[in-house]
Each structure stands twice: as C-alpha cells, then as structure tokens.
C-alpha cells in the first residue's frame, strides 16, 4: 500500500506548499514574524528529511524498509513530528489567525507529512 509512494515527490510537495503559504502571509499582520519563523522551522525539517532520504534508500537496499527506518529512527522521525506538530499548531490558531486559503495549505502540508509518516510506520 505505502510502497508505491514517491517520498521524494512528497517532500518536494511539502516544500512547495510551505513556499506558497509563506507568500500568502501579509507583512502588516501582527503575527507575520511568528508565522515566518514557523515556516522556516517547517522548511528546515523538510530539508532535513530530503537530506536523510538518500541515506535511508541506501540502507533499504540491504534490509527491509522498517528495519532501515528503525536504524535511522531519530534522524528520520523527529523532523516528521515537528512538521506535523507545527502544522497542527497553525491549524489550531496558536501562531495567529489564518485565512481559509492559508488553512487549506496548512492542511495539505499536514496531510503530506502524515503520508510520509505512515509510509515509515511498521505494518
């Protein structure tokens, strides 16, 4: 089920979504700095996943996916938890208020991050 997911494509989609979201933020919004800081953290963690993914693929050549992920557990899962967590904080309004369009992108970001997480979960 999860084997056919293109993780690299999903990670690229997450980066594109964060860029689209950041472009929607209004500079005169009192929470602009907080929102941009949050996006920077999310992007940093997506980029960490992009950096780690080739190493994970290399490990998966020699062992099953879950075993490889378990070996890289902290490096692979921590960024996922942060991306999902910050997405949830934004959805819940803890980082300011968001327009419907921004909330839609936040939901999209969270959904993609959850797909990556589910791909790396044991079955």
Phi and psi in radians as a Rosetta constraint file:
Dihedral C 1 N 2 CA 2 C 2 CIRCULARHARMONIC -1.505 0.35
Dihedral N 2 CA 2 C 2 N 3 CIRCULARHARMONIC -0.212 0.35
Dihedral C 2 N 3 CA 3 C 3 CIRCULARHARMONIC -1.086 0.35
Dihedral N 3 CA 3 C 3 N 4 CIRCULARHARMONIC -0.525 0.35
Dihedral C 3 N 4 CA 4 C 4 CIRCULARHARMONIC -1.510 0.35
Dihedral N 4 CA 4 C 4 N 5 CIRCULARHARMONIC 0.019 0.35
Dihedral C 4 N 5 CA 5 C 5 CIRCULARHARMONIC -1.209 0.35
Dihedral N 5 CA 5 C 5 N 6 CIRCULARHARMONIC 2.376 0.35
Dihedral C 5 N 6 CA 6 C 6 CIRCULARHARMONIC -1.626 0.35
Dihedral N 6 CA 6 C 6 N 7 CIRCULARHARMONIC 1.665 0.35
Dihedral C 6 N 7 CA 7 C 7 CIRCULARHARMONIC -1.105 0.35
Dihedral N 7 CA 7 C 7 N 8 CIRCULARHARMONIC -0.682 0.35
Dihedral C 7 N 8 CA 8 C 8 CIRCULARHARMONIC -1.050 0.35
Dihedral N 8 CA 8 C 8 N 9 CIRCULARHARMONIC -0.753 0.35
Dihedral C 8 N 9 CA 9 C 9 CIRCULARHARMONIC -1.106 0.35
Dihedral N 9 CA 9 C 9 N 10 CIRCULARHARMONIC -0.735 0.35
Dihedral C 9 N 10 CA 10 C 10 CIRCULARHARMONIC -1.104 0.35
Dihedral N 10 CA 10 C 10 N 11 CIRCULARHARMONIC -0.711 0.35
Dihedral C 10 N 11 CA 11 C 11 CIRCULARHARMONIC -1.129 0.35
Dihedral N 11 CA 11 C 11 N 12 CIRCULARHARMONIC -0.708 0.35
Dihedral C 11 N 12 CA 12 C 12 CIRCULARHARMONIC -1.096 0.35
Dihedral N 12 CA 12 C 12 N 13 CIRCULARHARMONIC -0.694 0.35
Dihedral C 12 N 13 CA 13 C 13 CIRCULARHARMONIC -1.121 0.35
Dihedral N 13 CA 13 C 13 N 14 CIRCULARHARMONIC -0.663 0.35
Dihedral C 13 N 14 CA 14 C 14 CIRCULARHARMONIC -1.107 0.35
Dihedral N 14 CA 14 C 14 N 15 CIRCULARHARMONIC -0.749 0.35
Dihedral C 14 N 15 CA 15 C 15 CIRCULARHARMONIC -1.101 0.35
Dihedral N 15 CA 15 C 15 N 16 CIRCULARHARMONIC -0.772 0.35
Dihedral C 15 N 16 CA 16 C 16 CIRCULARHARMONIC -1.063 0.35
Dihedral N 16 CA 16 C 16 N 17 CIRCULARHARMONIC -0.736 0.35
Dihedral C 16 N 17 CA 17 C 17 CIRCULARHARMONIC -1.108 0.35
Dihedral N 17 CA 17 C 17 N 18 CIRCULARHARMONIC -0.732 0.35
Dihedral C 17 N 18 CA 18 C 18 CIRCULARHARMONIC -1.149 0.35
Dihedral N 18 CA 18 C 18 N 19 CIRCULARHARMONIC -0.646 0.35
Dihedral C 18 N 19 CA 19 C 19 CIRCULARHARMONIC -1.124 0.35
Dihedral N 19 CA 19 C 19 N 20 CIRCULARHARMONIC -0.781 0.35
Dihedral C 19 N 20 CA 20 C 20 CIRCULARHARMONIC -1.048 0.35
Dihedral N 20 CA 20 C 20 N 21 CIRCULARHARMONIC -0.738 0.35
Dihedral C 20 N 21 CA 21 C 21 CIRCULARHARMONIC -1.118 0.35
Dihedral N 21 CA 21 C 21 N 22 CIRCULARHARMONIC -0.830 0.35
Dihedral C 21 N 22 CA 22 C 22 CIRCULARHARMONIC -1.056 0.35
Dihedral N 22 CA 22 C 22 N 23 CIRCULARHARMONIC -0.612 0.35
Dihedral C 22 N 23 CA 23 C 23 CIRCULARHARMONIC -1.208 0.35
Dihedral N 23 CA 23 C 23 N 24 CIRCULARHARMONIC -0.332 0.35
Dihedral C 23 N 24 CA 24 C 24 CIRCULARHARMONIC -1.478 0.35
Dihedral N 24 CA 24 C 24 N 25 CIRCULARHARMONIC -0.350 0.35
Dihedral C 24 N 25 CA 25 C 25 CIRCULARHARMONIC -1.146 0.35
Dihedral N 25 CA 25 C 25 N 26 CIRCULARHARMONIC 2.382 0.35
Dihedral C 25 N 26 CA 26 C 26 CIRCULARHARMONIC -1.545 0.35
Dihedral N 26 CA 26 C 26 N 27 CIRCULARHARMONIC 2.268 0.35
Dihedral C 26 N 27 CA 27 C 27 CIRCULARHARMONIC -1.148 0.35
Dihedral N 27 CA 27 C 27 N 28 CIRCULARHARMONIC -0.418 0.35
Dihedral C 27 N 28 CA 28 C 28 CIRCULARHARMONIC -1.525 0.35
Dihedral N 28 CA 28 C 28 N 29 CIRCULARHARMONIC 0.030 0.35
Dihedral C 28 N 29 CA 29 C 29 CIRCULARHARMONIC -1.200 0.35
Dihedral N 29 CA 29 C 29 N 30 CIRCULARHARMONIC 2.252 0.35
Dihedral C 29 N 30 CA 30 C 30 CIRCULARHARMONIC -1.018 0.35
Dihedral N 30 CA 30 C 30 N 31 CIRCULARHARMONIC -0.447 0.35
Dihedral C 30 N 31 CA 31 C 31 CIRCULARHARMONIC -1.692 0.35
Dihedral N 31 CA 31 C 31 N 32 CIRCULARHARMONIC 0.217 0.35
Dihedral C 31 N 32 CA 32 C 32 CIRCULARHARMONIC -0.929 0.35
Dihedral N 32 CA 32 C 32 N 33 CIRCULARHARMONIC -0.854 0.35
Dihedral C 32 N 33 CA 33 C 33 CIRCULARHARMONIC -1.094 0.35
Dihedral N 33 CA 33 C 33 N 34 CIRCULARHARMONIC -0.733 0.35
Dihedral C 33 N 34 CA 34 C 34 CIRCULARHARMONIC -1.128 0.35
Dihedral N 34 CA 34 C 34 N 35 CIRCULARHARMONIC -0.730 0.35
Dihedral C 34 N 35 CA 35 C 35 CIRCULARHARMONIC -1.131 0.35
Dihedral N 35 CA 35 C 35 N 36 CIRCULARHARMONIC -0.767 0.35
Dihedral C 35 N 36 CA 36 C 36 CIRCULARHARMONIC -1.165 0.35
Dihedral N 36 CA 36 C 36 N 37 CIRCULARHARMONIC -0.634 0.35
Dihedral C 36 N 37 CA 37 C 37 CIRCULARHARMONIC -1.119 0.35
Dihedral N 37 CA 37 C 37 N 38 CIRCULARHARMONIC -0.743 0.35
Dihedral C 37 N 38 CA 38 C 38 CIRCULARHARMONIC -1.083 0.35
Dihedral N 38 CA 38 C 38 N 39 CIRCULARHARMONIC -0.790 0.35
Dihedral C 38 N 39 CA 39 C 39 CIRCULARHARMONIC -1.078 0.35
Dihedral N 39 CA 39 C 39 N 40 CIRCULARHARMONIC -0.688 0.35
Dihedral C 39 N 40 CA 40 C 40 CIRCULARHARMONIC -1.078 0.35
Dihedral N 40 CA 40 C 40 N 41 CIRCULARHARMONIC -0.709 0.35
Dihedral C 40 N 41 CA 41 C 41 CIRCULARHARMONIC -1.139 0.35
Dihedral N 41 CA 41 C 41 N 42 CIRCULARHARMONIC -0.782 0.35
Dihedral C 41 N 42 CA 42 C 42 CIRCULARHARMONIC -1.069 0.35
Dihedral N 42 CA 42 C 42 N 43 CIRCULARHARMONIC -0.820 0.35
Dihedral C 42 N 43 CA 43 C 43 CIRCULARHARMONIC -1.086 0.35
Dihedral N 43 CA 43 C 43 N 44 CIRCULARHARMONIC -0.717 0.35
Dihedral C 43 N 44 CA 44 C 44 CIRCULARHARMONIC -1.023 0.35
Dihedral N 44 CA 44 C 44 N 45 CIRCULARHARMONIC -0.705 0.35
Dihedral C 44 N 45 CA 45 C 45 CIRCULARHARMONIC -1.300 0.35
Dihedral N 45 CA 45 C 45 N 46 CIRCULARHARMONIC -0.581 0.35
Dihedral C 45 N 46 CA 46 C 46 CIRCULARHARMONIC -1.127 0.35
Dihedral N 46 CA 46 C 46 N 47 CIRCULARHARMONIC -0.757 0.35
Dihedral C 46 N 47 CA 47 C 47 CIRCULARHARMONIC -1.108 0.35
Dihedral N 47 CA 47 C 47 N 48 CIRCULARHARMONIC -0.607 0.35
Dihedral C 47 N 48 CA 48 C 48 CIRCULARHARMONIC -1.079 0.35
Dihedral N 48 CA 48 C 48 N 49 CIRCULARHARMONIC -0.761 0.35
Dihedral C 48 N 49 CA 49 C 49 CIRCULARHARMONIC -1.094 0.35
Dihedral N 49 CA 49 C 49 N 50 CIRCULARHARMONIC -0.718 0.35
Dihedral C 49 N 50 CA 50 C 50 CIRCULARHARMONIC -1.093 0.35
Dihedral N 50 CA 50 C 50 N 51 CIRCULARHARMONIC -0.626 0.35
Dihedral C 50 N 51 CA 51 C 51 CIRCULARHARMONIC -1.246 0.35
Dihedral N 51 CA 51 C 51 N 52 CIRCULARHARMONIC -0.678 0.35
Dihedral C 51 N 52 CA 52 C 52 CIRCULARHARMONIC -1.337 0.35
Dihedral N 52 CA 52 C 52 N 53 CIRCULARHARMONIC -0.561 0.35
Dihedral C 52 N 53 CA 53 C 53 CIRCULARHARMONIC -0.951 0.35
Dihedral N 53 CA 53 C 53 N 54 CIRCULARHARMONIC -0.780 0.35
Dihedral C 53 N 54 CA 54 C 54 CIRCULARHARMONIC -1.051 0.35
Dihedral N 54 CA 54 C 54 N 55 CIRCULARHARMONIC -0.639 0.35
Dihedral C 54 N 55 CA 55 C 55 CIRCULARHARMONIC -1.134 0.35
Dihedral N 55 CA 55 C 55 N 56 CIRCULARHARMONIC -0.694 0.35
Dihedral C 55 N 56 CA 56 C 56 CIRCULARHARMONIC -1.122 0.35
Dihedral N 56 CA 56 C 56 N 57 CIRCULARHARMONIC -0.745 0.35
Dihedral C 56 N 57 CA 57 C 57 CIRCULARHARMONIC -1.056 0.35
Dihedral N 57 CA 57 C 57 N 58 CIRCULARHARMONIC -0.708 0.35
Dihedral C 57 N 58 CA 58 C 58 CIRCULARHARMONIC -1.088 0.35
Dihedral N 58 CA 58 C 58 N 59 CIRCULARHARMONIC -0.771 0.35
Dihedral C 58 N 59 CA 59 C 59 CIRCULARHARMONIC -1.087 0.35
Dihedral N 59 CA 59 C 59 N 60 CIRCULARHARMONIC -0.615 0.35
Dihedral C 59 N 60 CA 60 C 60 CIRCULARHARMONIC -1.244 0.35
Dihedral N 60 CA 60 C 60 N 61 CIRCULARHARMONIC -0.258 0.35
Dihedral C 60 N 61 CA 61 C 61 CIRCULARHARMONIC -1.196 0.35
Dihedral N 61 CA 61 C 61 N 62 CIRCULARHARMONIC -0.511 0.35
Dihedral C 61 N 62 CA 62 C 62 CIRCULARHARMONIC -1.779 0.35
Dihedral N 62 CA 62 C 62 N 63 CIRCULARHARMONIC -0.234 0.35
Dihedral C 62 N 63 CA 63 C 63 CIRCULARHARMONIC -2.662 0.35
Dihedral N 63 CA 63 C 63 N 64 CIRCULARHARMONIC 2.859 0.35
Dihedral C 63 N 64 CA 64 C 64 CIRCULARHARMONIC -1.042 0.35
Dihedral N 64 CA 64 C 64 N 65 CIRCULARHARMONIC 2.679 0.35
Dihedral C 64 N 65 CA 65 C 65 CIRCULARHARMONIC -0.910 0.35
Dihedral N 65 CA 65 C 65 N 66 CIRCULARHARMONIC -0.887 0.35
Dihedral C 65 N 66 CA 66 C 66 CIRCULARHARMONIC -1.087 0.35
Dihedral N 66 CA 66 C 66 N 67 CIRCULARHARMONIC -0.668 0.35
Dihedral C 66 N 67 CA 67 C 67 CIRCULARHARMONIC -1.116 0.35
Dihedral N 67 CA 67 C 67 N 68 CIRCULARHARMONIC -0.732 0.35
Dihedral C 67 N 68 CA 68 C 68 CIRCULARHARMONIC -1.130 0.35
Dihedral N 68 CA 68 C 68 N 69 CIRCULARHARMONIC -0.742 0.35
Dihedral C 68 N 69 CA 69 C 69 CIRCULARHARMONIC -1.145 0.35
Dihedral N 69 CA 69 C 69 N 70 CIRCULARHARMONIC -0.692 0.35
Dihedral C 69 N 70 CA 70 C 70 CIRCULARHARMONIC -1.066 0.35
Dihedral N 70 CA 70 C 70 N 71 CIRCULARHARMONIC -0.681 0.35
Dihedral C 70 N 71 CA 71 C 71 CIRCULARHARMONIC -1.142 0.35
Dihedral N 71 CA 71 C 71 N 72 CIRCULARHARMONIC -0.592 0.35
Dihedral C 71 N 72 CA 72 C 72 CIRCULARHARMONIC -1.838 0.35
Dihedral N 72 CA 72 C 72 N 73 CIRCULARHARMONIC 0.379 0.35
Dihedral C 72 N 73 CA 73 C 73 CIRCULARHARMONIC -0.833 0.35
Dihedral N 73 CA 73 C 73 N 74 CIRCULARHARMONIC -0.968 0.35
Dihedral C 73 N 74 CA 74 C 74 CIRCULARHARMONIC -1.099 0.35
Dihedral N 74 CA 74 C 74 N 75 CIRCULARHARMONIC -0.765 0.35
Dihedral C 74 N 75 CA 75 C 75 CIRCULARHARMONIC -1.172 0.35
Dihedral N 75 CA 75 C 75 N 76 CIRCULARHARMONIC -0.645 0.35
Dihedral C 75 N 76 CA 76 C 76 CIRCULARHARMONIC -1.479 0.35
Dihedral N 76 CA 76 C 76 N 77 CIRCULARHARMONIC -0.717 0.35
Dihedral C 76 N 77 CA 77 C 77 CIRCULARHARMONIC -1.494 0.35
Dihedral N 77 CA 77 C 77 N 78 CIRCULARHARMONIC -0.564 0.35
Dihedral C 77 N 78 CA 78 C 78 CIRCULARHARMONIC -0.993 0.35
Dihedral N 78 CA 78 C 78 N 79 CIRCULARHARMONIC -0.848 0.35
Dihedral C 78 N 79 CA 79 C 79 CIRCULARHARMONIC -1.061 0.35
Dihedral N 79 CA 79 C 79 N 80 CIRCULARHARMONIC -0.620 0.35
Dihedral C 79 N 80 CA 80 C 80 CIRCULARHARMONIC -1.098 0.35
Dihedral N 80 CA 80 C 80 N 81 CIRCULARHARMONIC -0.777 0.35
Dihedral C 80 N 81 CA 81 C 81 CIRCULARHARMONIC -1.075 0.35
Dihedral N 81 CA 81 C 81 N 82 CIRCULARHARMONIC -0.733 0.35
Dihedral C 81 N 82 CA 82 C 82 CIRCULARHARMONIC -1.151 0.35
Dihedral N 82 CA 82 C 82 N 83 CIRCULARHARMONIC -0.744 0.35
Dihedral C 82 N 83 CA 83 C 83 CIRCULARHARMONIC -1.103 0.35
Dihedral N 83 CA 83 C 83 N 84 CIRCULARHARMONIC -0.826 0.35
Dihedral C 83 N 84 CA 84 C 84 CIRCULARHARMONIC -1.133 0.35
Dihedral N 84 CA 84 C 84 N 85 CIRCULARHARMONIC -0.743 0.35
Dihedral C 84 N 85 CA 85 C 85 CIRCULARHARMONIC -1.095 0.35
Dihedral N 85 CA 85 C 85 N 86 CIRCULARHARMONIC -0.821 0.35
Dihedral C 85 N 86 CA 86 C 86 CIRCULARHARMONIC -1.156 0.35
Dihedral N 86 CA 86 C 86 N 87 CIRCULARHARMONIC -0.621 0.35
Dihedral C 86 N 87 CA 87 C 87 CIRCULARHARMONIC -1.070 0.35
Dihedral N 87 CA 87 C 87 N 88 CIRCULARHARMONIC -0.754 0.35
Dihedral C 87 N 88 CA 88 C 88 CIRCULARHARMONIC -1.136 0.35
Dihedral N 88 CA 88 C 88 N 89 CIRCULARHARMONIC -0.731 0.35
Dihedral C 88 N 89 CA 89 C 89 CIRCULARHARMONIC -1.051 0.35
Dihedral N 89 CA 89 C 89 N 90 CIRCULARHARMONIC -0.712 0.35
Dihedral C 89 N 90 CA 90 C 90 CIRCULARHARMONIC -1.152 0.35
Dihedral N 90 CA 90 C 90 N 91 CIRCULARHARMONIC -0.754 0.35
Dihedral C 90 N 91 CA 91 C 91 CIRCULARHARMONIC -1.052 0.35
Dihedral N 91 CA 91 C 91 N 92 CIRCULARHARMONIC -0.633 0.35
Dihedral C 91 N 92 CA 92 C 92 CIRCULARHARMONIC -1.476 0.35
Dihedral N 92 CA 92 C 92 N 93 CIRCULARHARMONIC -0.009 0.35
Dihedral C 92 N 93 CA 93 C 93 CIRCULARHARMONIC 1.430 0.35
Dihedral N 93 CA 93 C 93 N 94 CIRCULARHARMONIC 0.265 0.35
Dihedral C 93 N 94 CA 94 C 94 CIRCULARHARMONIC -1.340 0.35
Dihedral N 94 CA 94 C 94 N 95 CIRCULARHARMONIC -0.169 0.35
Dihedral C 94 N 95 CA 95 C 95 CIRCULARHARMONIC -2.095 0.35
Dihedral N 95 CA 95 C 95 N 96 CIRCULARHARMONIC 0.357 0.35
Dihedral C 95 N 96 CA 96 C 96 CIRCULARHARMONIC 1.989 0.35
Dihedral N 96 CA 96 C 96 N 97 CIRCULARHARMONIC 3.124 0.35
Dihedral C 96 N 97 CA 97 C 97 CIRCULARHARMONIC -1.654 0.35
Dihedral N 97 CA 97 C 97 N 98 CIRCULARHARMONIC 2.636 0.35
Dihedral C 97 N 98 CA 98 C 98 CIRCULARHARMONIC -2.270 0.35
Dihedral N 98 CA 98 C 98 N 99 CIRCULARHARMONIC 2.586 0.35
Dihedral C 98 N 99 CA 99 C 99 CIRCULARHARMONIC -1.247 0.35
Dihedral N 99 CA 99 C 99 N 100 CIRCULARHARMONIC 2.928 0.35
Dihedral C 99 N 100 CA 100 C 100 CIRCULARHARMONIC -1.053 0.35
Dihedral N 100 CA 100 C 100 N 101 CIRCULARHARMONIC -0.697 0.35
Dihedral C 100 N 101 CA 101 C 101 CIRCULARHARMONIC -1.113 0.35
Dihedral N 101 CA 101 C 101 N 102 CIRCULARHARMONIC -0.737 0.35
Dihedral C 101 N 102 CA 102 C 102 CIRCULARHARMONIC -1.131 0.35
Dihedral N 102 CA 102 C 102 N 103 CIRCULARHARMONIC -0.754 0.35
Dihedral C 102 N 103 CA 103 C 103 CIRCULARHARMONIC -1.094 0.35
Dihedral N 103 CA 103 C 103 N 104 CIRCULARHARMONIC -0.608 0.35
Dihedral C 103 N 104 CA 104 C 104 CIRCULARHARMONIC -1.116 0.35
Dihedral N 104 CA 104 C 104 N 105 CIRCULARHARMONIC -0.750 0.35
Dihedral C 104 N 105 CA 105 C 105 CIRCULARHARMONIC -1.178 0.35
Dihedral N 105 CA 105 C 105 N 106 CIRCULARHARMONIC -0.656 0.35
Dihedral C 105 N 106 CA 106 C 106 CIRCULARHARMONIC -1.097 0.35
Dihedral N 106 CA 106 C 106 N 107 CIRCULARHARMONIC -0.768 0.35
Dihedral C 106 N 107 CA 107 C 107 CIRCULARHARMONIC -1.085 0.35
Dihedral N 107 CA 107 C 107 N 108 CIRCULARHARMONIC -0.705 0.35
Dihedral C 107 N 108 CA 108 C 108 CIRCULARHARMONIC -1.103 0.35
Dihedral N 108 CA 108 C 108 N 109 CIRCULARHARMONIC -0.777 0.35
Dihedral C 108 N 109 CA 109 C 109 CIRCULARHARMONIC -1.030 0.35
Dihedral N 109 CA 109 C 109 N 110 CIRCULARHARMONIC -0.813 0.35
Dihedral C 109 N 110 CA 110 C 110 CIRCULARHARMONIC -1.119 0.35
Dihedral N 110 CA 110 C 110 N 111 CIRCULARHARMONIC -0.740 0.35
Dihedral C 110 N 111 CA 111 C 111 CIRCULARHARMONIC -1.066 0.35
Dihedral N 111 CA 111 C 111 N 112 CIRCULARHARMONIC -0.778 0.35
Dihedral C 111 N 112 CA 112 C 112 CIRCULARHARMONIC -1.130 0.35
Dihedral N 112 CA 112 C 112 N 113 CIRCULARHARMONIC -0.748 0.35
Dihedral C 112 N 113 CA 113 C 113 CIRCULARHARMONIC -1.069 0.35
Dihedral N 113 CA 113 C 113 N 114 CIRCULARHARMONIC -0.670 0.35
Dihedral C 113 N 114 CA 114 C 114 CIRCULARHARMONIC -1.178 0.35
Dihedral N 114 CA 114 C 114 N 115 CIRCULARHARMONIC -0.595 0.35
Dihedral C 114 N 115 CA 115 C 115 CIRCULARHARMONIC -1.117 0.35
Dihedral N 115 CA 115 C 115 N 116 CIRCULARHARMONIC -0.747 0.35
Dihedral C 115 N 116 CA 116 C 116 CIRCULARHARMONIC -1.108 0.35
Dihedral N 116 CA 116 C 116 N 117 CIRCULARHARMONIC -0.754 0.35
Dihedral C 116 N 117 CA 117 C 117 CIRCULARHARMONIC -1.064 0.35
Dihedral N 117 CA 117 C 117 N 118 CIRCULARHARMONIC -0.792 0.35
Dihedral C 117 N 118 CA 118 C 118 CIRCULARHARMONIC -1.136 0.35
Dihedral N 118 CA 118 C 118 N 119 CIRCULARHARMONIC -0.632 0.35
Dihedral C 118 N 119 CA 119 C 119 CIRCULARHARMONIC -1.030 0.35
Dihedral N 119 CA 119 C 119 N 120 CIRCULARHARMONIC -0.618 0.35
Dihedral C 119 N 120 CA 120 C 120 CIRCULARHARMONIC -1.658 0.35
Dihedral N 120 CA 120 C 120 N 121 CIRCULARHARMONIC 0.112 0.35
Dihedral C 120 N 121 CA 121 C 121 CIRCULARHARMONIC -1.591 0.35
Dihedral N 121 CA 121 C 121 N 122 CIRCULARHARMONIC 2.586 0.35
Dihedral C 121 N 122 CA 122 C 122 CIRCULARHARMONIC -1.160 0.35
Dihedral N 122 CA 122 C 122 N 123 CIRCULARHARMONIC 2.620 0.35
